[in-house]
Amino acid sequence: MKALVSALGNEIQSLFPEDSAFVADDLYTRRVYSKDLMPRVHLEAREGDLQEPSIDAVVWPADSEKLAKFVRAANEKGWELYPYGAGSGVCGGATPGRDQERHRPRISVDLKRLDKIELLDEKSQIAKVQGGIIGQVLEEDLNQRGFTLGHFPSSIYCSSFGGYLATRAAGQLSTYYGKIEDMVLAVEGVLPTGEFFTTPVAPRLAVGPDWNHLFLGSEGSLAFLTSAWVKVHKLAENRRFLSFVVSSTEKALEGVRQWMQEGLRPAVTRIYDEDESRMLMGIKDGVKLVCIIEGEQTLTDFTALRINQLTMKWPDWKDTGEEPAQHWWAHRYDISYNQQLILSHRRMILDTFEVSTSWAGLPSLHKHVKLATEAVAKRFPGKGEMLLVIAHFSHFYHCGGNIYFTLCGRSPEDTPTPEFYDGVWDELLKACEAQGAAISHHHGIGRLKALAYRRQRGVLHDVLKSFKHELDPKNILNPGNLGL
Ligand SMILES: Cc1cc2nc3c(=O)[nH]c(=O)nc-3n(C[C@H](O)[C@H](O)[C@H](O)COP(=O)(O)OP(=O)(O)OC[C@H]3O[C@@H](n4cnc5c(N)ncnc54)[C@H](O)[C@@H]3O)c2cc1C
């Protein structure tokens, strides 16, 4: 352990003399905890803008009692607290904003020591899981006991269960298992005053409002989420792999709509639009679709049979066999970790934008977001370039689905890259709002989309602000996040 260097570090440590691993305040640690994986921060650093760390100290409470004790002390002293899972968020939610007024000590609260499965009720298929556990560790632990959570974000190796709750995350198999908010029965946490709370644990209840949904997606601005009761499933007995090339994105969407509305639930369905199919898979004519079904053998066989029955009748669909879906499965976590390579080049921007809307709205949303990105690049003096705007559709519901855009561009020589990046985001968000779509399907809002969030929510944002004020009168918990 490194020696403490600041009065703040020593003051915090004095609260927990028995725990020498409670706090760090060295420059290196503070730097690491002053950013998450929002690309803008990395662009700034690449262009030489190495800011002072925005975090003054980092603490690692060993359990929820220690966390609550620390939060009570912080509340009394007026220290700002920033809940931190694993820092894989891409919207700047876990750290203070760059322009945020700095007048109080800022402490990052890393929850990784809360890393246990507290309970597994095999009969009810319910697990109680602590917030700091890393997704892959949780999944492996459950697997050893014959269960799965069914939550597989691409960031599973570098993100925490509490982060999933706080951002309403989605895993790659969400079409079958649901998003994280579909899995949660109840949450437990610590309010900014240091008080504990638990929402009622029941499969369904008629006692509202739904307290879970006040906290799920609150991105560390209303409470620390220390654990949650979630449903788990027996490990899948069988997995079926299908793939198709379809004549167009619209035809593919139309087919998937039909099977979703019939009640079929493949775990994975991914439609790559024309540009993504061409650029990443070399398909010149049509779009790629991979589909993976998992679960009990009879059900998976039936789902595969019914999808094949339907698609054989559709002239725009060509069956391309199991191999492309198996290939996707084998490489399902690869692509996300290549992003930093592109970002290492001067003037390059790279980001993802994940939105959602109804089946009726998906084609138009797809078209207008793409048009907006290309238009903004041309609007800049010296002309920026969008080198790539590709998209896939990867989470589906009875009434609609998501679109996941990947954009890569180059800022003009005479414009600072972060400014160009902000211009692109502004245009993307406005295009999405104009279509009446949700500005985030699973990454959340953070500081990146806070303005648009406030615009979209209108008076409800003021209501949320009042609610936060009731919970957090001194505004010590993640101030500024979500525009609060
Ligand atoms: C390569 C890559 C792939 C990704 N793939 C996916 C994907 O497939 N699906 C998806 O949904 N997201 C994905 N993400 C985004 C990110 O992984 C998720 O948002 C994830 O849920 C964040 O978890 P974390 O533990 O890293 O949270 P952090 O980044 O540490 O925090 C995120 C927010 O949650 C708050 N927070 C964290 N823990 C708690 C807690 N216990 N209590 C209260 N507030 C808390 C923080 O204050 C912050 O506002 C990806 C990111 C990367 C870099």
The ligand as a MOL file (V3000), in Angstrom:
LIG
                    3D

  0  0  0     0  0            999 V3000
M  V30 BEGIN CTAB
M  V30 COUNTS 53 58 0 0 0
M  V30 BEGIN ATOM
M  V30 1 C -15.7040 -2.5580 -24.5900 0
M  V30 2 C -17.0190 -2.1870 -24.0040 0
M  V30 3 C -18.1450 -2.9290 -24.2970 0
M  V30 4 C -19.3830 -2.6080 -23.7170 0
M  V30 5 N -20.4630 -3.3940 -23.9750 0
M  V30 6 C -21.6380 -3.1540 -23.3480 0
M  V30 7 C -22.7570 -4.0060 -23.5570 0
M  V30 8 O -22.7060 -5.0010 -24.2770 0
M  V30 9 N -23.9080 -3.7020 -22.9070 0
M  V30 10 C -24.0170 -2.6240 -22.0670 0
M  V30 11 O -25.0830 -2.4120 -21.4990 0
M  V30 12 N -22.9670 -1.7940 -21.8790 0
M  V30 13 C -21.7940 -2.0380 -22.4690 0
M  V30 14 N -20.7150 -1.2180 -22.2470 0
M  V30 15 C -20.8480 -0.0900 -21.3170 0
M  V30 16 C -20.5050 -0.4370 -19.8380 0
M  V30 17 O -19.7440 -1.6150 -19.7540 0
M  V30 18 C -21.7800 -0.5880 -19.0440 0
M  V30 19 O -22.3930 0.6810 -18.9490 0
M  V30 20 C -21.6120 -1.1540 -17.6270 0
M  V30 21 O -22.8870 -1.3820 -17.1040 0
M  V30 22 C -20.8350 -0.2440 -16.7060 0
M  V30 23 O -20.4350 -1.0110 -15.5840 0
M  V30 24 P -19.2040 -0.5500 -14.6740 0
M  V30 25 O -19.2050 -1.4460 -13.4980 0
M  V30 26 O -17.9680 -0.4650 -15.4490 0
M  V30 27 O -19.7310 0.8910 -14.2370 0
M  V30 28 P -18.9260 2.2640 -14.1060 0
M  V30 29 O -18.4130 2.6950 -15.4210 0
M  V30 30 O -17.9720 2.1830 -12.9930 0
M  V30 31 O -20.1330 3.2300 -13.6750 0
M  V30 32 C -21.1970 3.4890 -14.5520 0
M  V30 33 C -22.2340 4.3510 -13.8030 0
M  V30 34 O -22.8460 3.5940 -12.7790 0
M  V30 35 C -22.5820 4.1660 -11.4790 0
M  V30 36 N -22.3440 3.0220 -10.6020 0
M  V30 37 C -21.4740 1.9920 -10.7980 0
M  V30 38 N -21.6140 1.0770 -9.8220 0
M  V30 39 C -22.5920 1.5350 -8.9960 0
M  V30 40 C -23.2140 1.0240 -7.8330 0
M  V30 41 N -22.8820 -0.1520 -7.2960 0
M  V30 42 N -24.1940 1.7680 -7.2450 0
M  V30 43 C -24.5780 2.9500 -7.7740 0
M  V30 44 N -24.0380 3.4690 -8.8850 0
M  V30 45 C -23.0580 2.7680 -9.4950 0
M  V30 46 C -21.4050 5.1070 -11.6790 0
M  V30 47 O -21.4240 6.1830 -10.7730 0
M  V30 48 C -21.6210 5.5590 -13.1170 0
M  V30 49 O -22.5640 6.6130 -13.1550 0
M  V30 50 C -19.4820 -1.4890 -22.8530 0
M  V30 51 C -18.3420 -0.7280 -22.5680 0
M  V30 52 C -17.1310 -1.0670 -23.1420 0
M  V30 53 C -15.9300 -0.2430 -22.8140 0
M  V30 END ATOM
M  V30 BEGIN BOND
M  V30 1 1 1 2
M  V30 2 1 2 3
M  V30 3 2 2 52
M  V30 4 2 3 4
M  V30 5 1 4 5
M  V30 6 1 4 50
M  V30 7 2 5 6
M  V30 8 1 6 7
M  V30 9 1 6 13
M  V30 10 2 7 8
M  V30 11 1 7 9
M  V30 12 1 9 10
M  V30 13 2 10 11
M  V30 14 1 10 12
M  V30 15 2 12 13
M  V30 16 1 13 14
M  V30 17 1 14 15
M  V30 18 1 14 50
M  V30 19 1 15 16
M  V30 20 1 16 17
M  V30 21 1 16 18
M  V30 22 1 18 19
M  V30 23 1 18 20
M  V30 24 1 20 21
M  V30 25 1 20 22
M  V30 26 1 22 23
M  V30 27 1 23 24
M  V30 28 2 24 25
M  V30 29 1 24 26
M  V30 30 1 24 27
M  V30 31 1 27 28
M  V30 32 2 28 29
M  V30 33 1 28 30
M  V30 34 1 28 31
M  V30 35 1 31 32
M  V30 36 1 32 33
M  V30 37 1 33 34
M  V30 38 1 33 48
M  V30 39 1 34 35
M  V30 40 1 35 36
M  V30 41 1 35 46
M  V30 42 1 36 37
M  V30 43 1 36 45
M  V30 44 2 37 38
M  V30 45 1 38 39
M  V30 46 1 39 40
M  V30 47 2 39 45
M  V30 48 1 40 41
M  V30 49 2 40 42
M  V30 50 1 42 43
M  V30 51 2 43 44
M  V30 52 1 44 45
M  V30 53 1 46 47
M  V30 54 1 46 48
M  V30 55 1 48 49
M  V30 56 2 50 51
M  V30 57 1 51 52
M  V30 58 1 52 53
M  V30 END BOND
M  V30 END CTAB
M  END
